[in-house]
Each structure stands twice: as structure tokens, then as C-alpha cells.
Amino acid sequence: MTVREQIEISEAGILSKFACASIDTKNTERERYEDKCPYRTEFQRDRDRILHCNSFRRLKRKTQVFLSPVGDHYRTRLTHTLEVSQIARTIARGMRLNEDLTEAIALGHDLGHSPFGHCGERTLDEICPHGFKHYEQSLRVVDVLEKKGNGLNLTYAVRNGILCHTNMIADTKEGNIVRLADTIAYINHDIEDSIRAEILDPNELPRDCVVTLGNTKTRRITTLIASVIEHGAVDIDFSPEIRKAHDDLKAFMFEKVYTNPTAKQEEGKAERLIRKLYKYFIENSKKLPDEYRIIMKDSDADRAVCDYISGMSDEYAVCLYTDLFVPKFWK
């Protein structure tokens, strides 16, 4: 008996009836057949493929909320992803759901996010005829763009969870855990980053939310995680009281931080940068890297240019813009 088979047997004795087992035929199906690994389950393999892919590494230089913040302690898209993974795994373990599947979805959920955060996403959605949603692009990354057009060939359950992590109901309980873990993570770490940036005073937080959820990041996250676990796996959600406090806190953050002129003061520049790069490569498509010229032949220039720009880190986009449009001193 292989190590993988022993793990699959142990899952049968541990996991809840609501869990997605690693032997589930539909949810472990891949577009291209592969022999099974003797040591890892299908979802463990997916997690490892995501962790080692290029798009995952680029998350370390992609904006979360603050564009190119000065300071080592502000979140990036990578640290956000790791926090989502930790929260999601804690919930999955507490509910006896499949922790490996949950972790794979969490690590892959933002792979398609554009540079410059939601400003970049909004700009690409406006200028690309195909539209642009980061959750759809994350699926496109794992299906098509990674490994030079071959994709990662992930299982159905992981792909579905990635696609549904923002505003859709996933086919697995694990996928729906990640959807909640995402919002738990970003609301609470954005509060911490906003306080650090002196955009938000902790005393401004809505009193009712603080009383219900807690007066520190740790207490709020603990309360939210506990609520999901205690609510049960039939319907992955918070209890009604905690749901209201969570939603009120989220609305507060949109009003005070996510639309705050200080936090968003560089967004106009980022939008112009993306528009300029997009126009340049539409007009000079022969200068696209080889893998994107292949995409252009299979689809069109807009699809290829959107894929190229959305995969850039903030730093790479700024450097490329500088190289293309800023005069160089004569040496």
C-alpha cells in the first residue's frame, strides 16, 4: 500500500461527511489524465504546484491596498494569500473538512490579480474588450498561462474554488471556507495596515463591531473563525449576529479606507501607466514576449496584452513603463 493510499484511508476515518475526500472522482478529475503520485493525494499535488509556480512568486510584489508602500510590514498580495491560507486551514480543521483542498484553493485564489490592486483590475476591465475579473484570471492562470501555456492541470475542486472565491457559491464546502477566509483576512489586516499608515484611528472603528468582534485584530479573527466553525458545515457562514458585525465593519472600511484619498492618491498614476502600457503593446504586438504572441494568434491582441499586463508585478510594470517612456541620460 502506498503512502497516498494510507492517507486516503485515514481521511475516511477523520473527515466529516460534508468534506470533499481526496478519492472523490468528480472533484479530483483533471483535464489531462495523470498517473497518481505514490506519496501525495491529488489535492496535495495541486497545493504544491501552486506554491512552486511563477505567478505565486510574483504576488510578493503586487499591491494589496497601499501602492508600493515604504516599509516592510505592510501587506502585499503574497502575505495576504498566506494569511487567507492560515485562516482557511484553521476553519477546515475545526470542521473536519479537507485541509489540503482548502489550502490549495487559498494559495491559488489571487494568482490572477493585476498589478496595483483593485485599481489595476478596474482599469483592465474598462479597457480590455474581454473584460477583466481577477478571480476569472486566476483560473486562466492555472488553466492556461502557467508553464508556458500548458497550465498546472489542477483538479476540478481546486479550480472551482479559485473561480468562486469572491462572490459565488463553490461546489465544495472547502471552497466556501476560502471565500469567508478571504474577507476575514483582508478586512482585519487592512485595519492594521491603515492604522500603521495613520489613515485610520483605532478609536474610529464602529463601537458595535468592536463589542461584538473584539478590539484587536487577533480577537476579531478568532471570533470570526469560531463563528464559522460553530455555525456548522451545512451552510458555510457566520452566525447572524457575527455576520451583521462583519458586514458593518466591511462597509466602514470601504467608506474610510478603500476610498480614502490618502490611501488612493497614487491610483491615478497607476491607471495611466496601465493604459499607456496597454496601448503600446496593442500597437506594438510584435514586442510581446513569445508566449503572449502565441496567445495573440490563438485569440487576439487584446487577450494577449491583458494577460501580459495582468501578470506583471507593480515593480515590473513601473520599470517597463520607465524603460519605454522615460528618456534615458546619454552615457
Secondary structure, DSSP 8 states (H G I E B T S, - for coil): --HHHHHHHHHHHHS-TTS--TT-TTTT-BSS-----SSS-HHHHHHHHHHTSHHHHHGGGSBSSSSS-SSTTS-BHHHHHHHHHHHHHHHHHHTT--HHHHHHHHHHTTTT--TTHHHHHHHHHHH-TT---HHHHHHHIIIIIHHHHT----BHHHHHHHHTTTTS--SSHHHHHHHHHHHHHHHHHHHHHHHHTTS--GGGS-HHHHHHH-SSHHHHHHHHHHHHHHH-SSS-S--HHHHHHHHHHHHHHIIIIIT-TTTTTTHHHHHHHHHHHHHHHHHTGGGS-HHHHHHHHHS-HHHHHHHHHHT--HHHHHHHHHHHHS-----
